[in-house]
Amino acid sequence: MPELHFTKGHGTGNDFVLFSDPDGEIDLSPAQLAAIADRHFGVGGDGVIRAVRSKDLPEGEAALAEDESAEWFMDYHNSDGSPAEMCGNGIRVYAKYLIENGLAELGDGETLAIGTRGGVRDVQRNASGFQVDLGRWSLDGGEPLVRAKNLKVARPGLGIEIGNPHVVVALSNDDELESADLTFIPVLEPEPQRGANIEFVVPSDPLVKDGIGRIGMRVHERGSGETLSCGTGAAAAALATRYWAGAGAPNQWRVVLPGGSLGVRMWAAEDGEHVSLSGPAELVYEGDLTI
């Protein structure tokens, strides 16, 4: 049976099992990926990330067509073994993994282009660790009703697309946020065809301090369940809150999650408004696993 050398990493508690397969020679089934991510019988993680060169993966062809400098592809799978388009925390951890293992270089002021199923994403270093340009976003997915265990009534959500689908739900206070039982999958009506990550958000009081918007959030991730943090979810939550707040709402936000805090910034680009995510990335330990 093959041996797999892996690294465990996390970004604000959103944890991943990473391994290197530059030439795309390791073909793990969804069941094997889920076994690796299993917290009782495997290494344990919210997802599994394979480091593979874009040219050696069919999905990487689109990344290279978009940006020929995207040498590396983040082959990301949720903890149930299903593939995902993007992961905002995962891509920061992935960038650190590439750098620490000598697979890529990223100096101050430089940009590292990484291929994902959601498109090429640009990563830079910053004071909090790494910043990733998540690209353009859109209001997509309508306003489905969201039912969650221990929330007495269904709440309207706001569908937002950031390379992967999200539905953001506003709650009235921290007690509601804490009471939601996210060990059960929230129900969306209607159910999106691709499913969605679901973010539950409470605005801070005051909402804006020193020009920065502030919100608290919990998340149920499609294919992984509740996680301590979700990077693209934090961006979606900040975008939704800005949308609800209306004119004059800031373009910089601090999102507080169970695993820590992340920074979100919206900014104008030639092809439309982009949103970026900032936060730490940590590599915790290495090991060997028999598949």
Secondary structure, 3 states (H helix, E strand, C coil): CCEEEEEEEEECCEEEEEEECCCCCCCCCHHHHHHHHCCCCCCCCCEEEEEEEHHHCCCHHHHHHHCCCCCEEEEEEECCCCECCCCHHHHHHHHHHHHHCCCCCCCCCCCEEEECCCCCEEEEEECCEEEEEEEECEECCCCCEEECECCCCCEEEEEEECCCEEEEEECCCHHHHHHCECCCCCEEECCCCCCCEEEEEEEEEEEEECCEEEEEEEEEECCCEEECCCHHHHHHHHHHHHHHHCCCCCCEEEEEECCEEEEEEEEEECCEEEEEEEECCEEEEEEEEEC
